[in-house]
Amino acid sequence: MMQNKNILLLNSQSVGMGEVSVQHNFSELDMYDFPQANLDSKIALIIQGSVDQELMLKNKEKIRKFADSGKVIVFGGHLFLPWLPGASFFVPKEVRSHKDYDISIINSHPIFEGVDTYDMTYNKGVAGFFARGHHPIPEGAEVLLTLPDHEPIVYIDRVSTDGTLLVSSGNALLNYQDPNRTTGQITSRLVEWIHNEYAQLQKRSVVQ
């Protein structure tokens, strides 16, 4: 397994639906220790949807400084306070049918290569586990997945900071490891992407 101790999972002390519930050999930090934490050795920060967003708002400059130092932030959840650089508040999907939850891969990306969108949309025949709304994107962001009315549910933002943010409006992408489903490779590919993205950011900073 890839060594991931330089990736920091902010532990929100509760595991809700779609939260990261399995071990990835990440470093972990109680979210309430975040204000005092030294992040210099970390290449990426993973923030779960159940995080205390009031706490994040109080530390938004620290979060921005982390990204601006050429690092990666991954957030999955429903944003309702302005602490994540470039991101907008969560907009719930108006649901008329289970088909309103159908997911499309709008831009091919290694994280979702070979993934059947049915497996993302449905779990045991029930739709809506992956995403039930979206965050409007900052200008220049790269949209990867959408709902049927083109709502972006996973995007990559390389423009709002000097680092990279991957924002999902639904389930934590680090929780897909079922080998019997096409979604089972999402987690390992996302971790690989984090390492590759950080390497690219470091190369870019050297060139500049």
Sequence and secondary structure as in RCSB ss.txt:
>XXXX:A:sequence
MMQNKNILLLNSQSVGMGEVSVQHNFSELDMYDFPQANLDSKIALIIQGSVDQELMLKNKEKIRKFADSGKVIVF
GGHLFLPWLPGASFFVPKEVRSHKDYDISIINSHPIFEGVDTYDMTYNKGVAGFFARGHHPIPEGAEVLLTLPDH
EPIVYIDRVSTDGTLLVSSGNALLNYQDPNRTTGQITSRLVEWIHNEYAQLQKRSVVQ
>XXXX:A:secstr
    TTEEEEE S   TTS  S    EEEEGGGGGG   TT SEEEE TTS HHHHHHTHHHHHHHHHTT EEEE
ES   SS STT    EE   SSGGGG  EE S  GGGTT  HHHHHEETTEE SS SEE    TT EEEEE TT 
 EEEEEESSSSSSEEEEESSS GGG   TTSGGGGHHHHHHHHHHHHHHHHHHHHHH 
